[in-house]
Amino acid sequence: MTVKDKTLQCYDCDSEFTFTAAEQEQFLSMGYTNSPKRCISCRQKRKARQAGKLQPNSRNTGNYAGNTRKEMFSA
């Protein structure tokens, strides 16, 4: 399959960016089926924002504070 450079429009900043053939091949090799929605600088900004957000604990209880314990009351 031959891939060619594509010109795409960034979802965040509306600027045009080139999705090169080499990048497309890399995306395909990683199993991605869609083209990127964001330019490189907006992708980096988004990753930085996402890294700063609190993540839920491993039990998926929605407890974003991590080690907080529930208060126990006598019955």
C-alpha positions in Angstrom: 0.0 0.0 0.0 1.4 3.3 -1.0 0.9 6.2 1.4 1.4 9.9 0.4 1.8 13.0 2.5 -1.6 14.4 3.7 -2.4 18.0 4.7 -4.7 18.0 7.7 -6.3 20.7 9.8 -5.7 20.8 13.6 -8.8 20.3 15.7 -7.5 22.7 18.4 -5.7 25.6 16.6 -7.2 25.2 13.1 -3.8 25.4 11.5 -2.8 23.1 8.6 -0.1 20.4 9.2 1.4 17.7 7.1 0.9 14.1 8.1 3.9 12.6 6.3 4.1 9.2 4.7 6.6 8.1 7.3 4.3 9.2 10.1 1.4 7.4 8.5 3.4 4.2 8.2 4.4 4.5 11.9 0.8 5.0 12.9 -0.2 1.9 10.9 2.5 -0.2 12.5 1.3 0.8 16.0 -2.2 -0.3 15.0 -3.8 3.2 14.7 -6.4 3.4 12.0 -7.3 7.1 12.2 -5.2 10.1 11.2 -4.2 12.5 14.0 -6.6 15.3 14.9 -4.0 17.6 16.3 -0.7 19.1 15.1 2.4 18.2 16.9 2.5 21.2 19.1 -1.1 20.8 20.2 -0.5 17.1 20.8 2.4 18.0 23.1 0.3 20.6 24.9 -2.6 18.1 25.4 -0.2 15.4 26.7 1.1 17.9 29.2 -2.4 18.9 30.3 -3.4 15.2 30.6 -0.3 14.4 32.7 -1.2 17.0 35.2 -4.7 15.6 35.9 -5.4 13.3 38.8 -6.0 9.7 37.7 -8.4 7.3 39.5 -6.9 4.6 41.6 -6.5 1.0 40.2 -9.8 -0.2 41.6 -11.8 2.3 39.5 -13.8 3.4 42.5 -13.7 7.0 41.4 -11.5 7.9 44.4 -9.2 10.5 42.9 -7.4 11.2 46.1 -5.7 7.9 46.2 -5.1 6.8 49.8 -8.0 8.5 51.5 -9.9 6.1 53.8 -13.7 6.1 54.4 -14.8 7.2 57.8 -16.3 4.3 59.8 -19.2 4.8 62.2 -20.4 2.4 65.0 -23.7 0.7 64.3 
